Structures are given as structure tokens and as C-alpha cells.
């Protein structure tokens, strides 16, 4: 995936997670930080989340968000209201 496709994917994810439709031309700073962080993680290694050399421990990405990512998106997340 190229950077444009990744940005589109993570913006769509942020839209769904936050229950909002963000304007891609005027994103809140926390959403920009979230997307940039996800792209950086993908560039470093698309499958590995973290690794430790002492015990050769590797953690692979799953569909969860890190605690920092939840904090970032939580600032702009709207709760769903039953109608």
C-alpha cells in the first residue's frame, strides 16, 4: 500500500471509530497524529507491532488500538445515541 491509500484507510477507520465524518482537508490535530503514527508503524514493518531482542519476543499487529491511540481518538469521539 502506498501512503495515500494508508491515509485513506486510517481516516476511514477514524471516521467509523469516532462516529464522525472528518474533512480530510481540515483534520483535527489528534486525528493527523493518529494517522501519521499508523503510517509510520506500517513503514517500519507492516506486520510487527513490537519486538524485544533479549528474549526475541515479537508482537504482531492485531486489530486493537494501543492505549495512546485510544487516548488520541477519544478526544474527538462522539458516542452513539439511541433514537
Secondary structure, 3 states (H helix, E strand, C coil): CCHHHHHHHHHHHHHHHHCCCCCCCCCCHHHHHHHHHHHHHHHHCCCEEEEECCCCEEEECCCCCCHHHHHHHHCCCCCCCCC
